[in-house]
Amino acid sequence: MAPRVPKTELAPELSASMIKQFGAVPEPLEVMWHNPSVALASMEIAGKANGWGSADETLKSFAHMAVAAQVGCSFCLDAGYFQAQNQKLDLTKASQVPRWRESEVFTAQERDVMEYAEAMTNTPPTVTDELTARLLDDLGPAALVELTAFIAFANLVTRTNTALGMESQGFSAACAIPLATRRESSGVASTS
């Protein structure tokens, strides 16, 4: 599928920066650049969110990928897995995020974070007091607030990309371990 809004050319210095970071210009940025104010604000929020330091980076990465898997944003899964490799996170675990419920590689805390991410993503949200209490005990209030805001931002990004027709660019092909996928028809994940 082609993007629903055509891509446009970025400023050369921004293009060069994206190529240095990702090896290619992310297509969502080329689409969003039709409105540079929106594109730059999104990048600014992403930069700030990635700079927050109260919640563990692995947990935030897994949460974002769980949102992307649930929403169906193949671009976010692809780019998120690629970034997990660049951040030197556990790729065995990161590769299994799309099928986290069936996989046996995750800790109880990681499972709670991915469940929380999915519960926040549901419409309407299905976050429970029990799940929140477990995360509050495990992470503390500052990290839970950060994780919640990070998941909310992940929803903004994944839903924007999905609505605009963005698909995987193949960034994760550089990873040594293939990324697991969900079966669309059954809701049960499988590896492919």
C-alpha positions, 0 to 999 in steps of 0.5 A: 500500500502506498501512503494515503498522502503523497510524500514530499521532499524534506530539507536536505539537512533533515534528510541527511540526519535521518539517513545517518540515524536510520539508513533511510528517510522514514516515510512517515516524516516525508508525509508529515513534512507537508505540514512542517509544524506538525512534523517538527512538533512530533519530532520534538515530543519524541525527542523529549519522551526519549529523554525522560529517565524515570522508566526503564528504556526496555520497558518503554520500548516493549510498551511502544511495540505492544501498542504498535502490534495492537493497532497494526502499525507495521512501520512502528513495529519495524522501526521500534525493533530496529531501534531496540537493536541500536539501543542494545536491548535484548533482541530475543525478547524484543522480537517476541513483543507482537506475541508476548502473551504466548512467549515465555521469555518475558518477566512478570513486570514486562508482561504487566507493562505490555498488558498496560500498554494494550489496556491503554490502547483499547477503546475505551481503555481497559486499565484496571486498578489491580494492574495499575497497583502492581505497576505502581509497586514495581516501578514507583509513581514517577516511572508509572507516570512516564510510562503512561505518557510514553504509551499515550505518545505511542498511540498518537504515533501508531494511529497517525501512521496507520491512518496515513497508510504507512507500512514497514520500510524494512528497517528490522531486516538489519536485525539478526533475529526475525521479528515475530508477527501476529496472525491478523485473522485469529488474534493469535500470534505466530512467528514468521 
